[in-house]
Amino acid sequence: MKRDLAYVVHSDPIIAQRLTRALRAANFEVSSMTTLGEAECVVSERQFDLPDAILTPLRDMESGDSILIRLFGSNPLMEQIPLVVIASAGAEERRRALRLGLLGVVAPPYDDEEVTLTTKLAIDKHRHDQALFGTMSQLSVADLLQTAEVGRRSGTVSFQHDGEKGRVWLLDGRVIAAQIQGGIEGKEAVYEIAIWETGTFEAAFGSV
């Protein structure tokens, strides 16, 4: 079974290490980034492997931290990944997070169970509430399917292009079926959808 992947983005190596240790003990796969250089390495190695959650301080999100900007720029779908706020001491940061609609907040002393439960809840809520969406001009069909393959995603991806509608079914990252409204199915539908360069897509990952 594929483990959930979490990105830990924090400029303090001690805090990043603590969060990483807690998540790995709970069977998460973790990539930790404390510098832009580390983020560059992760992006180059995992261009199509989307994390299931990103843990980061609120101040970095509000200030446009360079690590987050690099991550968001690596794949248009990255901006739709659920965020868990790593708060500093004090209640004000929690209140600011709530005002921004960010419900997953972890505060010092960063208890291991609180870190893992908050991250799991953020992932579960995201999977239940929200499908990934975008345009083919942002992310090509080939790149989208490669993202699903690397992440071993299961679910469906619906496409709309110049009045045509298509759908692809995925199991563990592999295309198992495809259909274009009007009767085209199977490999022929996949090849046709793959050359669509404009339009929109909506990916509902979960079960098939």
C-alpha positions in Angstrom: 0.0 0.0 0.0 1.3 3.4 -1.0 2.3 5.6 2.0 1.1 9.2 2.3 3.8 11.6 1.3 4.4 14.8 3.4 6.6 17.7 2.6 8.0 19.5 5.7 9.1 23.0 4.8 10.7 24.8 7.7 13.8 27.0 8.0 14.6 25.7 11.5 16.4 22.3 11.0 15.6 21.2 14.6 11.9 21.7 14.1 12.0 20.2 10.7 13.8 17.1 12.1 11.2 16.8 14.9 8.3 16.9 12.5 9.9 14.5 10.1 10.7 12.0 12.9 7.0 12.1 14.1 5.6 11.6 10.6 8.0 8.8 9.7 7.2 7.0 13.0 3.5 7.1 11.8 4.5 5.4 8.4 4.5 8.6 6.4 7.0 9.1 3.6 8.6 12.5 4.2 10.8 15.0 2.3 12.2 17.7 4.5 13.3 21.1 3.1 15.0 23.8 5.2 16.7 25.6 2.3 15.9 26.6 -1.3 18.7 24.2 -2.4 17.0 21.3 -0.7 13.8 22.3 -2.4 15.5 22.3 -5.8 16.7 18.8 -5.2 13.3 17.5 -4.2 11.6 19.2 -7.2 14.2 17.7 -9.7 13.7 14.2 -8.2 9.9 14.4 -7.7 8.6 16.7 -10.4 5.5 14.5 -11.0 5.2 13.1 -7.5 2.7 15.3 -5.6 2.7 15.3 -1.8 -0.4 14.5 0.1 0.2 17.4 2.5 2.7 20.3 3.1 3.6 21.3 6.6 4.9 24.9 6.8 4.9 28.0 9.1 2.2 30.5 8.5 4.7 33.3 8.1 6.3 31.6 5.1 2.9 31.3 3.4 2.1 34.9 4.1 5.5 36.3 3.0 5.7 34.2 -0.2 8.6 32.1 1.1 11.0 31.1 -1.7 10.8 27.4 -1.0 7.0 27.4 -1.3 7.2 29.5 -4.4 9.6 27.0 -5.9 7.4 24.1 -5.0 4.2 25.7 -6.3 6.0 26.6 -9.5 7.1 23.0 -10.1 3.6 21.7 -10.8 0.4 23.7 -11.2 -1.5 21.1 -9.0 0.9 21.8 -6.1 -1.2 24.8 -5.0 -4.2 22.5 -4.3 -2.3 20.3 -1.8 -3.6 20.7 1.8 -1.4 22.8 4.1 -0.8 22.1 7.8 0.4 25.3 9.6 3.3 24.8 12.0 2.6 27.6 14.4 4.9 29.3 16.9 3.9 29.9 20.5 0.9 32.1 21.0 -2.8 32.0 20.1 -2.7 34.8 17.5 -1.1 32.7 14.9 -3.8 30.1 15.3 -6.5 32.8 14.9 -4.8 34.1 11.8 -4.7 30.6 10.3 -8.4 30.2 11.0 -9.2 33.5 9.3 -7.3 32.2 6.3 -9.4 29.1 6.3 -6.5 26.9 7.4 -7.9 24.5 9.9 -4.9 22.2 10.3 -2.6 23.9 12.9 0.1 22.4 15.1 1.6 24.4 17.9 4.6 23.9 20.2 5.8 21.6 21.6 4.8 19.7 18.4 3.5 16.6 20.1 4.1 13.6 17.8 0.5 12.4 18.0 -0.9 15.9 17.3 1.4 16.3 14.3 0.4 13.0 12.7 -3.3 13.2 13.5 -3.6 16.8 12.2 -1.8 15.8 9.0 -4.0 12.8 8.5 -7.1 14.8 9.1 -6.0 17.4 6.6 -5.3 14.7 4.0 -8.6 12.9 4.6 -10.7 16.1 4.4 -8.9 17.1 1.2 -9.6 13.8 -0.4 -13.3 13.8 0.7 -14.0 17.4 -0.3 -12.0 18.4 -3.2 -11.0 17.2 -6.6 -7.9 18.5 -8.4 -8.7 20.7 -11.4 -6.9 22.8 -13.9 -6.4 23.6 -17.6 -4.5 21.6 -20.2 -2.6 24.8 -21.1 -1.3 24.8 -17.5 -0.6 21.0 -17.3 -0.6 18.8 -20.4 -2.5 15.6 -20.5 0.8 13.6 -20.6 2.2 15.4 -17.6 -1.1 15.0 -15.7 -1.1 11.2 -16.4 2.6 11.0 -15.5 1.8 12.7 -12.2 -0.8 10.1 -11.5 1.5 7.3 -12.5 4.4 8.4 -10.3 2.0 8.9 -7.3 0.3 5.6 -8.1 -3.1 7.4 -7.9 -6.4 5.6 -8.5 -9.6 7.4 -9.6 -11.0 9.2 -12.6 -9.9 12.2 -14.6 -12.6 14.0 -16.6 -11.6 16.3 -19.6 -13.4 18.9 -21.6 -12.0 20.2 -24.9 -13.8 22.1 -27.7 -17.2 20.7 -26.7 -15.9 17.2 -26.4 -15.9 15.3 -23.1 -13.6 12.4 -22.2 -12.8 10.4 -19.1 -9.9 8.2 -18.0 -10.0 5.6 -15.2 -6.8 5.0 -13.2 -5.7 2.2 -10.9 -2.4 2.5 -9.0 -1.3 5.0 -11.6 -2.1 2.9 -14.6 -4.8 3.7 -17.2 -7.3 0.9 -17.1 -10.1 2.4 -19.2 -10.9 5.5 -21.2 -13.9 6.9 -23.1 -14.8 10.0 -25.2 -18.4 10.9 -25.3 -19.8 9.7 -28.6 -18.4 6.2 -28.6 -14.6 6.2 -28.7 -13.2 3.9 -26.0 -10.0 2.2 -24.9 -6.5 3.0 -26.3 -8.0 5.0 -29.1 -9.7 7.3 -26.6 -6.5 7.7 -24.6 -4.5 8.7 -27.7 -7.2 11.2 -28.7 -7.3 12.8 -25.3 -3.5 12.9 -25.1 -3.3 15.3 -28.0 -5.8 17.8 -26.5 -3.9 20.9 -25.7 -6.7 23.2 -24.5 -9.7 22.7 -22.2 -10.1 21.7 -18.6 -9.6 18.7 -16.4 -10.9 17.5 -13.0 -9.2 14.6 -11.2 -11.1 12.8 -8.5 -8.5 10.5 -6.9 -9.7 7.8 -4.5 -11.2 4.5 -5.5 -12.3 3.3 -8.9 
